[in-house]
Amino acid sequence: MARYSKASSRKVKRAMHERKSGTLRSGRSGKKVTSRKQAIAIGLSEARRSGAHVPARSRGKSAKKKSAAARRGARRSSRSG
């Protein structure tokens, strides 16, 4: 399983606490964050920015499909020519 540093878990814990108390705000828009997943994402991004050890982001299924389709398309275009 992925290993997170203690500093990153502290950032996530703080973000979750702020969300629960209703004071966690999102970046540019400044809207109140109510989603648990979004609070975790904010905590992890802050940890990354501060230099704490956070495993690399996992790529979603759609990103994998897109990259595979792009590779197939690149192969096809290189053959015809």
N, C-alpha and C positions, 0 to 999 in steps of 0.2 A: 504494500500500500504506500501511497505517496507520503513523504515526510514534510511537515510544515515546521517552521521555527517557532519558538515561544513568542517572539516578537510579533509574528504574523497572527498567532492565535489571540494575542492581547488586542491587536487592532480590530479583529473580527468581533471579539467580545464587546469592545467599546461601541462598535457600530450597531451591534444587536441591542445593546442597552439603550442607545440613543433612539433606535427605532421604536423600542417598547415604550419609551417615555414620550415619543412623538416629536423629538427634536432633530432627527436625522433628515437631512435635505440632500437632494441629488444635485449634481454638478452645476451646469449652466442655468438650467431652468429654475432651480431652487425649490422645486416642488417637494412636498413631504413624501418620504419613502415609507410605504406600508408593507411592501413585499419582503418576506424573509430572505428569499434568494437574492434580491437586489441589495439588501443590507450586507450579506456575506460578500457579494461581489465588490461592494464599496470598500469593505474592510481589507480584502485581499489586494485590491488595486493600490490602496494606501500603503500596505505593507511592501508591495513591490517597489513603489516609489521611494520608500525609506531605505530600501536595500536589504530587507529581511528575506530569508530563504523561503520562496514559495514555488512549488513545482509549476512547470509550464502549463499554460491553459490547454484544456482538452479541446480538440476540434470537433465541432458538431457533425452529425451525419450529413447534413446538406452541404457543408464545406467539403467533405470528402468526396461526395458525389460530383460536385462542381469541378473539383480539381481533376478527377478521373475523366470526366467528360471533356475537359479542356485538353488533357493529354491526348485523348483519342482524336479530337479535332485537329490538333497540331500534327499528329502523325498522318492523317488523311491529306492535309494540305501540303505536306512536304513530299508525299508520293506523287501527286499530280503536278507536273511542272516541267 
